[in-house]
């Protein structure tokens, strides 16, 4: 599977609880924190829900 790097670039303050829980499930809790994850369908769906808060990079 491909790996991607997800970075939290906007705060989760004043966001719906579901978006906060999605960020927590991705392992992103502080601003500018990053996580390398496998690009599964479940992870890509989670990223799609919070794409306005995160930056996604493909890893080689």
C-alpha positions in Angstrom: 0.0 0.0 0.0 1.0 3.6 -0.5 1.9 5.7 2.5 0.8 9.2 2.9 1.8 11.9 5.4 -1.1 13.9 7.0 -0.3 17.2 8.8 -2.8 19.2 10.8 -2.5 22.8 9.6 -5.7 24.4 11.0 -7.1 24.2 14.5 -10.0 22.0 15.5 -11.4 24.7 17.8 -15.0 25.6 16.9 -15.4 22.5 14.7 -18.1 19.9 15.0 -17.4 17.0 17.5 -17.3 14.4 14.6 -14.4 16.3 13.0 -12.5 16.5 16.3 -13.0 12.7 16.7 -11.8 12.1 13.2 -8.6 14.0 13.8 -8.1 12.1 17.0 -8.6 8.8 15.1 -6.0 9.9 12.6 -3.6 10.6 15.5 -3.5 14.4 14.9 -3.9 16.3 18.2 -1.7 19.3 18.1 -1.2 21.9 15.4 1.5 21.0 12.8 1.6 17.4 14.1 2.1 14.8 11.3 1.4 11.1 10.9 2.4 8.7 8.3 -0.4 6.3 7.5 -1.3 3.7 4.8 -3.6 5.0 2.1 -6.5 2.6 2.8 -10.1 3.4 1.8 -11.0 4.0 5.4 -8.1 6.5 6.0 -8.8 8.3 2.7 -12.5 8.7 3.7 -11.4 10.2 7.1 -9.1 12.6 5.4 -11.9 13.6 3.0 -14.0 14.6 6.0 -11.4 17.0 7.4 -9.6 18.0 4.2 -10.0 21.7 5.0 -7.9 21.2 8.2 -5.1 19.0 7.0 -2.4 18.9 4.4 -1.7 15.5 2.6 1.6 14.5 1.0 2.4 11.3 -0.8 5.5 9.5 0.3 7.8 7.7 -2.2 
